[in-house]
């Protein structure tokens, strides 16, 4: 067990596909542990996407790896493929010498290359890592200030698509209510999010082109879109191209699962999945990723695009049966 009395400096690691839950959970930990007297560093191997800038404090997440820390906390993943660059070289050597705590709510098999890591899974039907942060604070009798409460709500909203997935339970609502009592304001979160989500005319035009490229497979149950590197390079600094398509496909009639595939010059392929049926997590796990039943993702270098598309169709058909 981690002896918190010995911990002075904490390193928090983002997965290499940071999302609203991972970013907000890390910032909630920064607030809570900072108030408990610890010095915090939040590290991300890749830049935080611009669409997450509505989360106040996301600009404090750094790509400079610290030389000195007493504990590493990994948030929102137990997948080695989503930390393969982070957990390598000199960084890995430093992390292996210190305690590691993992906070992740995804129901997938752990393949982190850290045998000494401890896991805090929490209690009940936890559907966002932000909920685990709240439970950890309660477990350790740490205070949750208004900023930390806000981040916990942001994390839950991000992983439940605004509290609209079937995974939301009475426990989820009680956690959010507790955070509102501590000073979080959902209206302010939504106002910031909407301001960041505003799109330029160029993005709106690009979104129209993306929607025209969507393929509807398996009698319309699988919606598929491929985004090549050239478009990632041009549009990602302004908005995540995957989300431009997926935010519309959430409401498409007859679509059980939507998949956005990105391809990169080094052969890497990433997938972002959103579903109206509870197969997204298992489908992503098939390609080495993970997530929730209705929202998940993966990263792989083991497939070419054509082979992956065929396997995606085959596995989706199997899961839908």
C-alpha angles and dihedrals in degrees: 000000000000114000100217092190087070095050116099104149124039130193116202117198125209120210114247090255100053116195138173094280096049095045097044093043091053092049091048089054090048090056096043098044092039090057087049089060102262127132112235137207122179111200130194124179090208131041117271108254114255093236088068093057090100086079103090111233097028088118088066091066106104139200091210110102113220122238096214131042137136101210138022120212118195114201130201102357144068092178117114091203090062091055101033095121095038093051097052141095119351092351091060092047091056095045093050091057094059137053117278126206121193123204111186134139100192115119096226133114116274114241100163111142091233112101093179095055119124121215128217106198099168126208135292128001101340111181102169133042087232088068089055090053090054092048093047090052091051091046091054096037092242120157120247110213125201094267093051090047089052092052092049090054090046089053093050093046091050095051095044097045090246095323091303104117126097089242091074111109138180087264089059091052092047091053091050091047090051090052092049088054087054093055108277115141117202093195091059091049090052093047092054092045093051092049092053092044093059110120131215119235088254091056092048089053091049091049089056090053091048093052091051090056096054114121118213109209135176093035091312096307094110119053112195132188129175120207114193125212095258091062093042089054094048102041109025094081087063104032139346104264091208092059092050088066101031096053088063096041092058087078100037112127114249096006112132097176133014121202128191114193123197123193126203134199093249092059095260118142124195129191132199116196133195123177144187088200122055100255104095096096096049092044092052091046089058087065096044098270134093148193140137130327091262104028128035146132146201143197124207143166095185098087138053116226098258094048092046092051092052092047090047091056092046095048093044091052090050093050094046090056 
